[in-house]
Amino acid sequence: GQLMVGASPLKFEKYLKQLIDINEQRNNPYIFLTAWNEWGEGAYLEPDTVNKDEYLQAIKKIFGGNGK
């Protein structure tokens, strides 16, 4: 497994944008995220008491309504 130290919604947004750019260059239409609510594994996007819904807001900010 991998352990990510220092994760934050801002870093998530930055790296998701980079991943989107890479996928577009490679003509890859899909991005798979680990999980919505894998709390035991620390892989969740669901709102929490620390970051609230900032991870979901980052996704909304990137994808908005542009249909990507």
N, C-alpha and C positions, 0 to 999 in steps of 0.2 A: 504494500500500500504506500500511499504518499501522504505526507503531513504538510499542510500549508500553514506557515506561521505568518501572522500579520495580515491576514485577509481583511478586506474592507470592501464596502460597496463601490468606492471610487476605483480601487484596483480591479474589481470585477468588471466594471464598465469599461475600463481601459483595455483589459485583455480580451473582453468579448468583442470590442470593436476591431482589435487586431485579428482575432479569429475570423470575423466576418470578412475582412479584407483578404485574408489568406484564402478563405473558401471561394470568394468571388474570383480571385486570380486562377484558382484551380478548377473553376466551373463546378464546384461542389455545392449543391443546393441545400444541404442539411447540416444542422448543428444539433448535437444531442447533449443535453445537460444531464448530469448524474441523477438528480432526484428533486422532487418537490419537497419531500418531508422525511428524509433519512436522518433523523435527529441523532440516532445512536452512532452514525458514521460521520456526523458533522457535515453532511452534504445536503443542505436544505436551502430553499429559497423562500419558504414560508415565513411570514412576518414573525419576529421575536421581540423580546423586551429590550434588547440592546440596540439592534439596527432598525427596528420597526419594519417598514416595508421598503427600505431603501434598495435592496437587491432587485425587487420587482419594479421599482421606479426606474432603476438603471436600464432594465430590459425595455420598459415602456419608452424611455427616452431614446434609446437606440432604434427600436423598431417602429415606434409610434404607430401611425396608420398607413405606412407606405407599402404594406403588403409584402415585405421581404420574407 
